[in-house]
């Protein structure tokens, strides 16, 4: 289990820096199943999760939503039959912050608990 799962998100302001390339490499090693993608010029963490059916994917989506509300940090979630795709990035800074890696690690924990 990643040390990131034990961490809480910090309040992020619009002038907070994105992670450096070195920080990104280190943090990404802890959530290796996530890809770093660029959408509209902003880096995001993205992962597709597979499930047996729609109901299981929906439960996962709700649990990730609850986690997001608790931390005040919200992803994009695409729910489909048998899968959910989650994307984390920090909207205020237009890229990746340590919070996104924390939430990715915690999302992985939710997935493991549902499987």
ChimeraX attribute file (.defattr): number of C-alpha atoms within 10 A of each C-alpha:
attribute: neighborCount
match mode: 1-to-1
recipient: residues
	/A:1	10
	/A:2	15
	/A:3	9
	/A:4	19
	/A:5	17
	/A:6	10
	/A:7	13
	/A:8	13
	/A:9	17
	/A:10	12
	/A:11	10
	/A:12	16
	/A:13	10
	/A:14	10
	/A:15	8
	/A:16	12
	/A:17	14
	/A:18	17
	/A:19	15
	/A:20	12
	/A:21	9
	/A:22	9
	/A:23	13
	/A:24	16
	/A:25	12
	/A:26	11
	/A:27	20
	/A:28	19
	/A:29	13
	/A:30	18
	/A:31	20
	/A:32	13
	/A:33	15
	/A:34	21
	/A:35	15
	/A:36	18
	/A:37	12
	/A:38	12
	/A:39	9
	/A:40	6
	/A:41	9
	/A:42	14
	/A:43	20
	/A:44	25
	/A:45	23
	/A:46	21
	/A:47	21
	/A:48	15
	/A:49	16
	/A:50	17
	/A:51	18
	/A:52	11
	/A:53	12
	/A:54	16
	/A:55	14
	/A:56	18
	/A:57	23
	/A:58	18
	/A:59	14
	/A:60	23
	/A:61	22
	/A:62	12
	/A:63	16
	/A:64	24
	/A:65	18
	/A:66	13
	/A:67	17
	/A:68	16
	/A:69	11
	/A:70	12
	/A:71	15
	/A:72	11
	/A:73	20
	/A:74	20
	/A:75	21
	/A:76	12
	/A:77	17
	/A:78	12
	/A:79	17
	/A:80	15
	/A:81	14
	/A:82	15
	/A:83	21
	/A:84	20
	/A:85	17
	/A:86	21
	/A:87	22
	/A:88	27
	/A:89	27
	/A:90	23
	/A:91	16
	/A:92	12
	/A:93	16
	/A:94	16
	/A:95	20
	/A:96	23
	/A:97	26
	/A:98	22
	/A:99	22
	/A:100	22
	/A:101	25
	/A:102	22
	/A:103	28
	/A:104	29
	/A:105	26
	/A:106	23
	/A:107	24
	/A:108	19
	/A:109	15
	/A:110	17
	/A:111	19
	/A:112	9
	/A:113	9
	/A:114	12
	/A:115	10
